[in-house]
Amino acid sequence: MTKPPKIPLVAWRDGRPRFVPGASMRALGYKGEDLRHNDGAWYTIGEATDWSLARTAEIEARRAAATREANRRRPKGAKPLRQAPIVYSFARLFEDWQRSPKWGEASAIGKRDVKVYAANTRANYRQAMKTFEAHDPEFYHAAVAVLTPQLAYGLFEDLWEQRGLSSARAVLATMSAAISWGRRRGRVTLAGNPCIGLGLSTPAPRVRFGTRDEIAALVAAADAMGRPEIGDMVMLGVWTCQRQNDRLALVAHKAELARGRRLFRQKKTCAIVEIFEAPELKRRLAASRKRREAAGIVDPQIVLDERHWRPFRPYHYRHTFAKIRDKAAETCPSLADFRDQDLRDTAVTWMGFADATIPQICSVTGHSAQSAHTILKHYLAQHPEMGDTAIGKMVAWFDDVDDEG
């Protein structure tokens, strides 16, 4: 006979589940009970697990109410009582996780280098936690120890149905990361991570690149609206392949040119970025320097909000880019769905059109070979110009072989 799983609040007697409360729970009015239906049928393992989730949340609520009542009766000025959790819940796990060094702003703790989560990563994790709590509060406050791969996948499917695939994957990824941290710290006693290896469905990758006409329309709209710095950001995206946040944080290196490459320094990481200076980018940056000189601005940051001559905040930049994009779409309707993030896909695709290899592309963009291949697979193999180039190369090879023969 298979040994039944450990489920919080549930004791097994000859394979039959029973609730056996401890002294603290009996003080709250709970009594032992067999876990079975009105018709006498015993709960299955799944039903006992669901019951455990619900009862755990109920007990937590009662304990919280009892603690509040006890504090209300304490003398004025007395130190308030703290509620001790009866289980280690997902809510507690997330709280503890966010107090770990990985969530800090500093890059070093003591003498140890600690690679902290990026600001966007922290924001995404917090949003996923809020989604989890809003979707199923009882599950959110239930014991982590009760989680099984079956429960995790069930949560994923429920979230997928009600909130979409991307939200469902974000919640499971956040749970997985928190559980992995909790296991390393000894806060979570699960033998493995139930969120790993579930074979979760993935959304179709969004791959969008801009044509030469679309990029020109974006830059023209930025210049026409008196926001040339947005045009600079577009050209930086295409000709340096840097991500949006990295472009917003680029500063000029003290030695601006080296071996025909323009040197930038990433403001946050201080990493030096060397990019071959394309003529299109060179013209944009030269024009930017002239605008700054005319305004008397001396600042090494490559892109500034020229209405106020200060760095863009990410939200403000995205809002401004959207206004430029919408204006450009009036004359170039295909831009209606274009995003700033698509500039990196544009760079990859244009390099592919130029016959660059995947390793060469990755050396510029920092993409993994798999990511670059995904982008190229969606566009280059289907593009007629690529087909023409391929046949042209084959003809040249055939003619060469024939001549040699």
C-alpha positions in Angstrom: 0.0 0.0 0.0 1.4 3.4 -1.0 2.2 5.6 2.0 -0.2 8.7 1.9 1.5 12.1 1.5 2.1 14.5 4.3 -0.6 17.1 4.3 -0.7 19.9 7.0 -3.5 19.3 9.6 -4.2 15.9 8.3 -3.3 12.6 10.1 -3.7 9.3 8.3 -5.0 6.2 10.1 -5.1 3.1 8.0 -5.1 5.2 4.9 -8.1 7.3 6.2 -7.6 11.1 6.8 -8.5 12.7 10.1 -8.0 16.2 11.5 -6.3 16.1 14.9 -5.9 19.6 16.3 -3.1 20.5 18.7 -3.6 22.4 21.9 -3.4 25.9 20.4 -6.1 25.0 17.8 -8.3 23.4 20.5 -8.1 26.7 22.4 -9.6 28.3 19.3 -12.5 25.8 19.5 -11.5 23.2 17.1 -12.2 19.5 17.7 -10.9 16.4 16.0 -12.9 15.1 13.1 -12.9 12.4 10.4 -12.5 13.8 6.9 -15.4 12.3 5.0 -18.5 13.2 3.1 -22.0 13.2 4.4 -22.6 9.8 2.7 -19.7 8.4 4.7 -17.2 8.2 1.9 -13.6 9.2 3.0 -11.9 12.1 1.4 -9.4 11.3 -1.4 -5.9 12.7 -1.2 -6.9 15.6 -3.4 -10.0 16.4 -1.4 -8.0 16.2 1.8 -5.5 18.6 0.3 -8.2 21.1 -0.7 -9.7 20.8 2.8 -6.3 21.5 4.3 -5.9 24.6 2.3 -9.3 25.9 3.4 -8.9 25.0 7.0 -5.4 26.5 7.2 -6.7 29.8 6.0 -9.6 29.7 8.4 -7.3 29.0 11.4 -5.0 31.8 10.4 -7.9 34.2 10.3 -9.2 33.0 13.7 -5.7 33.4 15.3 -5.4 36.9 13.8 -8.7 37.9 15.2 -7.8 36.4 18.6 -4.5 38.3 18.6 -6.3 41.6 17.7 -8.8 41.1 20.5 -6.1 40.3 23.0 -4.2 43.4 22.0 -7.3 45.5 22.4 -7.6 44.5 26.0 -4.0 45.1 26.9 -3.1 48.1 29.0 -2.4 51.3 27.1 1.3 51.5 26.1 1.9 47.8 26.6 3.9 46.0 23.9 1.5 44.4 21.5 1.3 40.6 21.1 2.6 39.1 17.9 0.7 36.4 16.1 2.9 33.3 15.6 1.9 31.6 12.3 0.9 28.0 12.6 2.1 27.2 9.1 4.8 28.6 6.8 2.5 30.1 4.1 3.3 31.4 0.7 2.6 34.9 2.0 5.3 34.4 4.7 7.7 32.9 2.2 7.3 35.9 -0.2 7.8 38.3 2.7 11.0 36.6 3.9 12.3 36.2 0.3 11.9 40.0 -0.2 14.1 40.6 2.8 16.9 38.6 1.4 20.1 40.3 -0.1 18.9 39.3 -3.7 16.2 42.0 -3.3 18.6 44.7 -2.1 19.8 47.7 -4.1 23.5 47.2 -3.3 25.6 44.9 -5.4 27.7 43.7 -2.5 26.9 42.6 1.0 30.0 42.8 3.3 32.9 41.2 1.4 30.6 39.0 -0.7 29.5 40.0 -4.1 25.8 39.5 -4.5 24.1 39.7 -7.8 20.8 41.3 -7.0 17.5 41.2 -8.9 17.1 44.0 -11.5 14.4 46.6 -10.7 12.2 45.2 -13.5 12.6 41.7 -12.1 11.5 42.8 -8.6 8.5 44.6 -10.1 7.5 41.6 -12.1 7.8 39.3 -9.1 5.7 41.6 -6.9 3.0 41.9 -9.6 2.9 38.1 -9.8 2.5 37.8 -6.0 -0.4 40.3 -6.2 -2.0 38.3 -9.0 -1.7 35.1 -6.9 -3.2 36.6 -3.8 -6.1 38.2 -5.7 -6.8 35.0 -7.6 -6.9 32.6 -4.7 -6.4 34.2 -1.2 -6.9 30.8 0.6 -4.1 29.2 -1.4 -1.9 32.3 -1.0 -2.1 31.9 2.8 -1.9 28.1 2.8 1.2 26.1 3.9 3.9 25.9 1.3 4.4 22.3 2.5 1.1 21.3 1.0 2.1 22.1 -2.6 2.4 19.2 -5.0 3.0 19.3 -8.8 -0.6 18.5 -9.3 -1.8 21.5 -7.2 0.8 23.7 -8.9 -0.4 22.7 -12.4 -4.1 23.1 -11.3 -3.3 26.7 -10.2 -1.6 27.3 -13.5 -4.6 26.1 -15.5 -7.0 28.2 -13.4 -4.9 31.3 -13.8 -4.5 30.6 -17.5 -8.3 30.4 -18.0 -9.1 33.5 -15.9 -6.1 35.8 -16.3 -4.3 34.6 -19.4 -1.2 32.5 -20.2 1.4 35.1 -19.5 0.0 35.9 -16.0 -0.2 32.1 -15.2 3.4 31.6 -16.2 4.5 34.6 -14.2 2.9 33.4 -11.0 4.4 29.9 -11.4 7.8 31.3 -12.1 7.6 33.5 -9.1 6.5 30.6 -6.8 9.3 28.5 -8.2 12.0 31.2 -7.5 10.7 31.8 -4.0 10.5 28.0 -3.2 14.1 27.5 -4.5 15.3 30.3 -2.2 13.2 28.9 0.7 14.7 25.4 0.3 18.2 26.8 0.3 17.5 28.7 3.5 15.8 25.9 5.2 12.5 27.7 5.4 10.8 25.3 3.0 11.0 21.5 3.7 9.8 20.2 0.4 12.0 17.5 -1.0 11.9 19.1 -4.5 10.4 22.1 -6.2 6.9 21.2 -7.3 6.8 24.1 -9.8 9.7 22.7 -11.9 9.2 20.3 -14.8 5.5 20.8 -15.3 5.7 21.2 -19.0 3.8 24.5 -18.9 2.5 25.9 -22.2 4.3 29.0 -23.4 2.9 32.0 -25.4 4.0 32.3 -29.0 7.1 34.5 -29.1 6.5 38.1 -30.1 9.0 38.9 -32.8 8.6 42.2 -34.7 11.1 44.0 -36.7 10.9 47.4 -38.4 11.4 48.0 -42.1 13.7 50.8 -43.3 10.6 52.9 -44.1 9.1 52.3 -40.6 12.3 53.3 -38.8 12.6 56.4 -41.0 9.0 57.3 -40.3 9.6 57.0 -36.5 12.6 59.3 -36.7 10.9 61.8 -38.9 7.9 61.9 -36.5 10.2 62.5 -33.5 12.0 65.4 -35.3 8.7 66.9 -36.5 7.2 66.8 -33.0 10.3 68.5 -31.5 11.5 65.4 -29.8 14.7 64.6 -31.6 16.0 62.7 -28.6 13.4 60.0 -29.3 14.8 59.8 -32.8 18.2 59.4 -31.2 16.9 56.5 -29.1 15.4 54.8 -32.1 18.8 55.0 -34.0 20.7 53.9 -30.9 18.3 50.9 -30.7 18.9 49.9 -34.3 22.6 50.6 -34.5 23.9 49.6 -31.0 21.3 46.8 -30.3 21.2 47.9 -26.6 18.0 47.3 -24.5 15.8 50.2 -23.7 17.0 50.6 -20.1 20.6 50.3 -21.1 20.2 53.0 -23.8 18.5 55.4 -21.3 21.5 54.8 -19.0 24.3 55.1 -21.5 27.0 57.8 -20.9 29.8 58.8 -23.1 33.2 57.2 -22.3 36.1 59.6 -21.8 37.7 58.1 -24.9 34.8 58.3 -27.2 36.4 56.5 -30.2 38.7 53.6 -30.3 39.6 51.6 -33.4 36.6 53.0 -35.2 34.2 52.0 -32.4 32.2 54.3 -30.3 32.6 53.7 -26.6 29.7 53.9 -24.2 29.6 53.2 -20.5 26.4 51.7 -18.9 25.6 54.1 -16.1 24.2 51.4 -13.8 26.8 48.6 -14.2 29.8 50.8 -15.4 30.3 48.2 -18.2 32.1 49.6 -21.3 30.2 49.0 -24.5 32.1 49.1 -27.8 30.0 49.6 -30.9 31.2 50.2 -34.5 30.0 53.7 -35.3 27.6 53.5 -38.2 27.3 56.6 -40.3 23.5 56.9 -39.5 24.2 56.9 -35.7 27.2 59.2 -36.1 25.1 61.9 -37.7 22.4 61.6 -35.0 24.9 61.9 -32.2 26.7 64.9 -33.8 23.3 66.7 -34.1 22.6 65.9 -30.5 25.9 67.5 -29.4 25.1 70.6 -31.3 21.7 71.0 -29.6 23.4 70.6 -26.2 26.1 73.2 -27.0 23.4 75.6 -28.1 21.5 75.1 -24.8 24.7 75.3 -22.8 24.3 71.7 -21.5 27.3 69.6 -20.4 26.2 66.1 -19.5 27.9 62.8 -20.5 24.5 61.0 -20.7 23.8 60.1 -24.3 20.0 60.6 -24.2 18.3 63.3 -22.1 14.7 64.6 -22.0 15.5 67.8 -23.9 12.3 69.5 -22.6 14.0 69.6 -19.2 17.5 68.5 -19.9 17.4 65.6 -17.4 17.4 61.8 -17.7 14.2 60.1 -18.8 12.2 58.2 -16.2 11.3 54.8 -17.8 7.5 55.4 -17.6 7.9 58.9 -19.1 10.0 57.6 -21.9 7.6 54.9 -22.8 4.7 57.4 -22.8 6.7 59.8 -25.0 7.7 57.0 -27.4 4.1 55.9 -27.7 3.0 59.4 -28.7 5.7 59.5 -31.4 4.8 56.1 -32.6 1.1 57.0 -32.9 2.0 60.2 -34.9 4.2 58.2 -37.2 1.4 55.6 -37.7 -0.8 58.4 -39.3 1.5 58.2 -42.4 2.8 54.7 -41.8 -0.1 52.6 -40.4 1.9 49.4 -40.0 3.7 51.1 -37.0 0.5 50.9 -34.9 1.7 47.9 -33.1 5.4 48.8 -32.9 7.2 49.0 -29.6 10.6 50.3 -28.5 11.6 46.8 -27.6 11.2 45.8 -31.3 14.3 47.8 -32.1 16.5 45.0 -31.0 14.6 42.5 -33.2 15.1 45.0 -36.0 18.8 45.1 -35.4 19.0 41.3 -35.4 16.9 41.0 -38.6 18.8 43.7 -40.4 22.1 42.0 -39.6 20.6 38.8 -40.9 19.7 40.5 -44.1 23.3 41.7 -44.3 24.4 38.0 -44.2 25.8 38.2 -40.6 26.1 34.8 -38.9 24.3 34.0 -35.7 27.6 34.1 -33.6 28.4 37.5 -35.1 24.9 38.8 -34.3 25.2 37.5 -30.7 28.5 39.2 -30.2 26.8 42.5 -30.8 23.4 42.1 -29.2 24.2 39.8 -26.3 21.3 37.5 -27.3 21.7 33.8 -26.7 22.1 31.8 -29.9 18.7 30.3 -29.3 17.0 33.8 -29.1 18.8 35.0 -32.2 17.8 31.9 -34.1 14.1 32.4 -33.0 14.1 35.9 -34.4 15.7 34.9 -37.6 13.5 31.8 -38.1 10.4 34.0 -38.0 11.5 36.4 -40.6 14.6 35.7 -42.6 13.7 32.3 -43.9 10.4 33.6 -45.1 11.7 36.8 -46.6 12.0 36.8 -50.5 15.2 38.8 -50.4 16.8 36.1 -48.4 15.6 33.5 -50.9 17.1 35.5 -53.7 20.4 35.8 -51.9 20.5 32.0 -51.2 19.8 31.1 -54.8 22.2 33.7 -56.0 25.0 32.2 -53.8 24.1 28.7 -55.1 24.3 29.9 -58.7 27.7 31.6 -58.1 29.0 28.4 -56.5 27.7 26.3 -59.4 29.3 28.5 -62.0 32.6 28.5 -60.1 32.6 24.7 -60.0 31.7 24.5 -63.7 34.5 26.9 -64.6 37.0 25.0 -62.6 35.9 21.8 -64.3 
